[in-house]
Amino acid sequence: MEENSNMTAERSLAIITEQIEKNRRAVSKTLGQSLYISGLCIMATSVLVAIINFLSMSSGMVGIGHLLWFLLPVAIWFFSRKYIKERAHRPTNMVGQMVAKTWQTFAIFSLGFFIIAIVCTAILFPMMTTAEYSVVQIRVAPIIVLLMGMAIAMNGQILNQRWLVWFGAVAGLLCFVWEHFEVLTWLLVHCLPLKPYEASVFMSTLPCVTIFIFGFVGLLLPGMMLKKQAV
Amino acid sequence: MFPTLDPLLHSELRLAVMSLLVSAEEAEFPYIKEQTGATAGNLSVQIDKLSAAGYIEVEKTFKGKKPCTLCRITPTGLKAFEDYVESLKSYLIR
């Protein structure tokens, strides 16, 4: 672009339109890549957690794989730095910042809640009988899926994607009810003639399947959509 | 009678820089260079002119050990840009 002060009004308008459009595409591409990488990390972590939970079941360490969720922010940070090289000098806009802040807030709340649940379990479990503990225990999965559904719905509002709002709200609430009221346990006890071992495999891996689907629909798909828009 | 167009904005490169900064909160020098396709020297001169007029703010920081020049539009710059677009409209309508 050269120094030219003898432009027509049409040329001025064309420059303004072109630069705004170029910037919009660059910002969409960066945001899309971030969501895509975060989605892939969530999906990969949920598969890993399910595998570790399954393998560790025979040793009696039920649900030990869930500790891997703490590594998720590190994995997202690492892969974002590795694969979004040009991000160093990419600007952001209000939409990008709001999407990023929504997921950061989700991460703070869910990891914080996870820590509280682990600490409370460690303190309460040795002090109580199984019957007492089953009443006062903090159930992590329903709250995490509710928070994740809320974050997805908020992203849908920010990105102006109605399907994402509906998915976040409906899936978040349904999965909360499913997890909180232990619908799976009820189904396993009353409808499926499973052995206790098989039932516990189902119960420890199903939250991973839910989070895998949430990661796919809530992060990977919007990321792919934004990346496609930027081309 | 046509309104006078701001001479500072009525230049291809300066207008491109301002249009870019209007849609981004802030942008680094390499990004502006990449998007406008200008040379570093020319871009630097035009950024200095916009900065001297108070249309943009230039912040020189460091990113790790590398120097980093951040540009952002000021309220004066935003108002000048809006006035420029308003003036352009009158040229296009007639």
Contacts between the chains, C-beta under 8 A, distances in Angstrom:
chain1	res1	chain2	res2	distance
A	1	B	12	5.2
A	1	B	13	4.8
A	1	B	16	5.7
A	1	B	36	5.0
A	1	B	37	5.4
A	1	B	38	5.0
A	2	B	12	6.3
A	2	B	13	7.1
A	2	B	42	7.9
A	3	B	11	6.0
A	3	B	12	6.9
A	3	B	13	6.0
A	3	B	42	6.9
A	3	B	46	7.5
A	4	B	11	6.7
A	4	B	12	4.7
A	5	B	7	7.0
A	5	B	10	5.8
A	5	B	11	5.1
A	7	B	10	6.5
A	7	B	11	7.8
A	7	B	12	6.4
A	7	B	15	7.9
A	9	B	88	5.1
A	9	B	91	3.7
A	9	B	92	5.3
A	10	B	92	7.2
A	11	B	12	7.8
A	12	B	5	7.9
A	12	B	10	7.0
A	12	B	15	6.1
A	12	B	84	7.9
A	12	B	88	5.6
A	13	B	88	6.0
A	13	B	92	6.9
A	15	B	12	6.1
A	15	B	15	5.1
A	15	B	16	5.4
A	15	B	19	6.4
A	16	B	15	6.7
A	16	B	19	4.5
A	16	B	85	7.1
A	18	B	16	7.8
A	18	B	19	7.9
A	19	B	16	5.0
A	19	B	19	3.7
A	19	B	20	4.7
A	19	B	23	7.5
A	19	B	35	6.7
A	19	B	36	7.4
A	20	B	19	5.7
A	20	B	20	7.7
A	20	B	22	7.1
A	20	B	23	4.7
A	22	B	20	7.5
A	22	B	35	5.3
A	23	B	20	5.4
A	23	B	23	4.6
A	23	B	24	5.5
A	23	B	35	6.7
A	24	B	23	6.6
A	26	B	31	7.6
A	26	B	35	7.1
A	27	B	24	7.2
A	88	B	28	7.8
A	88	B	63	7.2
A	89	B	27	7.8
A	89	B	28	4.0
A	89	B	29	7.7
A	89	B	30	4.4
A	89	B	31	4.3
A	89	B	34	7.7
A	90	B	31	6.3
A	91	B	24	3.7
A	91	B	25	6.6
A	91	B	26	6.2
A	91	B	27	4.3
A	91	B	28	7.4
A	91	B	31	6.1
A	92	B	24	7.3
A	92	B	25	6.5
A	93	B	23	6.7
A	93	B	24	6.1
A	93	B	25	6.5
A	94	B	25	7.5
A	97	B	25	7.8
